[in-house]
């Protein structure tokens, strides 16, 4: 699959520029708005980690690609959709409020691990915890027994790579300031900026259009 091959080459090059092993970065192939046929093509090319941001699409695509697939949920999650999402995913990237954390813990078995969504910038449409509230949110999640493993952010859009780098470095610094042995993952970087995110320390990148092309819905 040409798109996946090209993204892989770019990941390797970005890792080499900053002296990181390729294995230190997980690639989540974002399936939002993509037909199952394209996901199956990526699967045949070796991709096993996919991300969905819509509960309805996840329900359709879960189990329809092939064995050994791991799903991450990366979009805003309403509490009434948790029962649909929780059993299907290996990780929640978008834990953006304590009420959601409490609801995520309810249900059979161990809750899948989660990433705390951090709001960088002043965009009113973005979800997440303000930087100053992150430490308290981490402590609250620990109190609930939720397996919190890192942070996620969607910075304000920018065509300036240096500006994007500054946002990613801020998220990295927030993580480092916590000095928490369990909260280590950094989910940041998408199709237009994942190389800069890797250079800034991303451990998980979320890439859709660069792999699959433009969305169909």
Secondary structure, 3 states (H helix, E strand, C coil): CHHHHHHHHHHHHHHHHCCCCHHHCEEEEECCCCCHHHHHHHHHCCCCEEEECCHHHHHHHCCCCCCCCEEEECCCCCHHHHHHHHHHCCEEEEECCHHHHHHHCCCCCCCCEEEEEEECCCCCCCCCEEHHHHHHHHHHHHHHCCCEEEEECCCCCCCCHHHHHHHHHHHHHHHHHHCCCCCCEEECCCCCCHHHHHHHCCCEEEECHHHHCCCCC
